[in-house]
């Protein structure tokens, strides 16, 4: 899609006429039960607050997040993991306009900005934790490492990569190089990708970015206050880029880490970056996981859903409230057939 078309759609989504149109669609949705939209957030922060971290994972500013949660609290039934597990286990029915709020990766800004807002509106939330990261400053997410390396390198010559020679001459070219390399990382096996990343970052000659994941003490405090914690692997590999044995160790190990540090937690899982395949799903099924969340967009019809392939709706920094409301409309469920679930 061209940048011009994107700008036109972005402008339309911010117009008063578009908001009125969405309101009419919401009124006509029929109030059907057992339909669930699951929102995925990563970071709630201001873009300039942590310049060494990849800004593309900022889902909303604190002000935008407050606006979104205020709207959900007034217009939706925000449900919790225990309520969803009750549907799974006992066949209970969720009310019309049900939505769930989830966060991946347990960035520190969740405790600083997101949770106080959620708590003020009394909204349940689920936080998926990559359990090898808390209290380990040497563990940083690979995309943050790559972003800082490309952003802060002193090199201005071309970089030799498997994609060819990529330019580092200007800030815009370094950003483009980062985007290309980020996509390339996801095509490799996890072990190969992490080794290659070490090599690239060494060539670019930059330090690791700041440690950005919540520690266990804070996670325990959040759990006591009502945040549901879920497994998100230990080291955040794409589950379709590792062996079944590694997938089992990552999923079960993450759940056991949470049980050791937090206490009893529900048997739920979120696939890192949405990467999964049939074998990864079978691993979770064998290990007794009840619910698993993908990044495939769509509304879940709980009468016929695959509980280990639940769809979610990603929220990005470009997601206005009107766009969010559009994506939560039940009729968008009919687009699921054209958006088949698959791993990255």
WOLINGI-V976707 format. One record per pair of residues at least 24 apart in sequence whose C-alpha atoms are under 7 Angstrom apart, sorted by the first residue. I is the first residue (numbers start at 1). J is the second residue. If there is no record, write none. Layout:
i->(I,I)
j->(J,J)
This chain:
i->(13,13,14,19,22,26,29,31,31,32,33,33,33,33,34,34,34,34,34,34,34,35,35,35,35,35,35,36,36,36,36,36,37,37,37,37,37,37,37,38,38,38,38,38,38,39,39,39,39,39,39,39,40,40,40,40,40,40,40,41,41,41,41,41,42,42,42,43,43,43,44,44,44,44,45,52,52,53,53,53,53,54,54,54,58,58,59,59,59,60,60,62,66,68,69,70,73,78,78,79,80,80,101,101,102,102,103,103,104,104,105,105,106,106,107,107,107,108,108,108,124,125,125,126,126,126,126,127,127,127,127,128,128,128,128,128,129,129,129,129,130,130,130,130,130,130,130,131,131,131,131,132,132,133,134,134,134,134,135,135,137,140,143,144,145,145,146,146,147,148,149,149,149,150,150,151,152,153,153,153,155,188,189,189,190,190,190,190,216,220,229,230,230,230,231,231,231,231,232,232,232,232,236,237,238,238,238,238,239,239,239,239,240,240,240,240,240,244,244,244,247,248,267,268,269,270,274,274,275,275,276,276,277,277,281,296,298,298,298,299,299,299)
j->(322,323,322,322,326,329,330,96,97,96,93,94,95,96,93,94,95,96,301,302,303,96,98,299,300,301,302,98,99,299,300,301,98,99,100,299,300,312,328,99,100,101,311,312,313,100,101,102,312,313,314,315,101,102,103,312,313,314,315,102,103,104,314,315,103,104,105,107,109,110,109,110,113,114,109,148,209,144,147,148,209,143,144,147,316,317,315,316,317,316,317,113,117,321,118,121,121,123,124,124,124,125,125,126,126,127,127,128,128,129,129,130,213,214,212,213,214,212,213,214,227,227,228,227,228,229,230,227,228,229,230,229,230,231,232,270,229,230,231,232,231,232,233,234,235,236,254,233,234,254,257,234,235,213,213,214,215,216,215,216,211,211,182,209,208,209,178,201,178,209,201,204,206,174,178,175,206,204,205,206,204,241,241,242,237,238,241,242,261,262,265,266,268,269,255,268,269,270,269,270,271,272,272,272,272,273,275,276,271,275,276,280,275,276,277,280,343,279,280,283,280,283,291,292,293,294,343,344,343,344,342,343,342,343,308,341,332,333,336,330,332,333)
